[in-house]
Amino acid sequence: MKDARFNQHFQKSFLLQIITVWTVLVLAVYFIHENWLQNNLPAFALLWAVGILGLQTSIRWRWNNLNDEEKDFEARKISNLIYHAVMNTSTDSIAVVDPFGNYIFANKQTAILHGYSSSEEFIGVSAFKFFSLDEVARAIKYMEMTRADGVIRNIEFNLLRKDGSTFPAELSAALVKNELGLPVAFIAVTRDITERKRITDQLRDVNEQLRKQLGEIEKLQSILREQAIQDPLTGLYNRRYMEEVLKQEFARASREGKPFSIVMLDLDNLKTLNDTHGHVVGDEALKLLARQIKRLTRIEDTACRYGGDEFLVILHNADEMTAQKRIEELTKRIQEVRITSVGEEMPISFSAGSATYPRNGDTVEQVIQFADTALYNVKASRKKPRVTSQ
């Protein structure tokens, strides 16, 4: 504020001095050439006024130009200070290369990034020198893309240090043009992403470990789920799963007005096999019968181990004739197989009873009870492998 007032005061004083000198000069001319100007006083006065106006205008114009130049100088000075402050304090490498890729300028961080002591070592050197050999072709490609598109952003490269080691970096670049629109340089900003890559790789490893653990957990859950619904000895579904399927089958049959049947089977003489040949042979007999049941079970049917030596098969959408036919098929199949104990082959047999909803019961419990009674009657007849249904 004080400088502005001083400048105004100085400008007025200087202008007053110029006017005084001009006035003295004009008066001196007037008196020296009095005879010539005797009859031209108005013209003389006009000459004086025009001179004063011209001098004043010229001085003001020059003064304003000096002020503008001073302001421009100060602005350039401030801009230059900001420019150097940004360049020297940036944590990123900032460099300018000519259209051929040779360094024109490099800040301090550029030298630090590549392991050099001074940024002056870069001037005139090709930027491609600082790319690993397998990255040079990519660097040229992206340089041409920058020339065509004007800018590239966040492109990852492997760059070289002075000692020959490499480091991952992220590079962005822009094309600089002159007033005629001709390319004159590229400005590039490069950032060392070693730490970021390390963290990213760690996260990737952790994610991979988590993915594997999740896969193992899912596999374990699948195994546990199977164990929860499967009988461990025979591989058939267990009783708990059977009860769930029966509820669903009953609800479907009731809703659609269609039948379903169940077949209850009992392995004959299991106790005798266990007592005579041991439980291992008895277990083999159970597994053999279970395998044959499973082979004759359709995809829509469900075969279960009911408990002990008993099995239950849920026949989807099947009437009593279909259930009886299934029993006959299984009887024929069982007659063709044998179990072996100490070199001795032995046949196995089973008894079976069936029931159909809604013919043999209005509830799941009634249908099961009917099939159980039918099975009991077959066993009571003491005829093997005869099978019937009530």
PEQUICOR-V672149 format. One record per residue. N is the residue number from 1. PSI is psi in whole degrees, -180 to 180 (* if undefined). Layout:
# PEQUICOR-V672149
n;psi
N;PSI
N;PSI
This chain:
# PEQUICOR-V672149
n;psi
1;-44
2;-39
3;-39
4;-45
5;-41
6;-44
7;-41
8;-45
9;-43
10;-40
11;-44
12;-43
13;-44
14;-42
15;-40
16;-41
17;-42
18;-43
19;-41
20;-46
21;-42
22;-42
23;-45
24;-42
25;-44
26;-41
27;-39
28;-42
29;-38
30;-47
31;-33
32;-38
33;46
34;-43
35;-41
36;-38
37;8
38;-43
39;14
40;36
41;-43
42;-42
43;-38
44;-43
45;-41
46;-41
47;-41
48;-45
49;-44
50;-40
51;-44
52;-47
53;-44
54;-44
55;-44
56;-46
57;-43
58;-41
59;-43
60;-42
61;-45
62;-40
63;-42
64;-39
65;-40
66;-40
67;-43
68;-42
69;-39
70;-41
71;-43
72;-40
73;-44
74;-40
75;-43
76;-36
77;-45
78;-45
79;-41
80;-39
81;-43
82;-44
83;-50
84;-34
85;-45
86;-47
87;-40
88;-20
89;-8
90;139
91;-5
92;155
93;127
94;123
95;155
96;130
97;154
98;176
99;-16
100;-2
101;13
102;140
103;132
104;-35
105;146
106;135
107;177
108;-39
109;-27
110;-45
111;-44
112;-43
113;-40
114;5
115;28
116;159
117;-25
118;145
119;-17
120;-23
121;-14
122;-23
123;125
124;-7
125;144
126;134
127;-26
128;-16
129;-24
130;9
131;142
132;155
133;-40
134;-4
135;-9
136;-45
137;-42
138;-41
139;-42
140;-42
141;-46
142;-28
143;-42
144;-35
145;-39
146;-40
147;-36
148;-43
149;-16
150;-21
151;148
152;152
153;135
154;52
155;129
156;135
157;161
158;116
159;164
160;143
161;172
162;-34
163;2
164;-10
165;159
166;159
167;147
168;139
169;156
170;126
171;134
172;145
173;154
174;148
175;135
176;128
177;156
178;-173
179;-25
180;0
181;14
182;138
183;131
184;-19
185;168
186;137
187;130
188;140
189;122
190;137
191;132
192;122
193;26
194;-49
195;-41
196;-41
197;-38
198;-46
199;-41
200;-43
201;-40
202;-45
203;-38
204;-42
205;-42
206;-43
207;-39
208;-41
209;-42
210;-40
211;-43
212;-42
213;-40
214;-39
215;-42
216;-39
217;-44
218;-40
219;-43
220;-41
221;-40
222;-42
223;-46
224;-38
225;-43
226;-42
227;-33
228;-23
229;-2
230;148
231;124
232;-29
233;-49
234;-19
235;-4
236;167
237;150
238;180
239;-36
240;-43
241;-38
242;-43
243;-38
244;-44
245;-40
246;-39
247;-46
248;-41
249;-39
250;-43
251;-41
252;-46
253;-39
254;-40
255;-41
256;-10
257;31
258;155
259;166
260;156
261;159
262;147
263;125
264;131
265;149
266;125
267;125
268;141
269;35
270;-40
271;-40
272;-41
273;-44
274;-43
275;-36
276;-44
277;-4
278;160
279;-25
280;-44
281;-40
282;-42
283;-38
284;-37
285;-44
286;-43
287;-37
288;-45
289;-41
290;-40
291;-41
292;-38
293;-44
294;-38
295;-29
296;4
297;129
298;165
299;-38
300;-8
301;166
302;121
303;131
304;155
305;117
306;-33
307;139
308;-118
309;16
310;144
311;156
312;131
313;126
314;118
315;109
316;131
317;34
318;137
319;-174
320;-32
321;-40
322;-41
323;-43
324;-39
325;-39
326;-39
327;-41
328;-40
329;-41
330;-38
331;-44
332;-41
333;-41
334;-32
335;-18
336;-6
337;159
338;157
339;154
340;135
341;117
342;48
343;-2
344;128
345;134
346;139
347;162
348;161
349;171
350;162
351;150
352;150
353;150
354;162
355;152
356;136
357;135
358;6
359;-39
360;14
361;150
362;-10
363;167
364;-43
365;-41
366;-40
367;-45
368;-43
369;-40
370;-46
371;-38
372;-41
373;-42
374;-42
375;-44
376;-41
377;-37
378;-46
379;-34
380;-25
381;-15
382;35
383;125
384;142
385;38
386;138
387;142
388;171
389;147
390;*
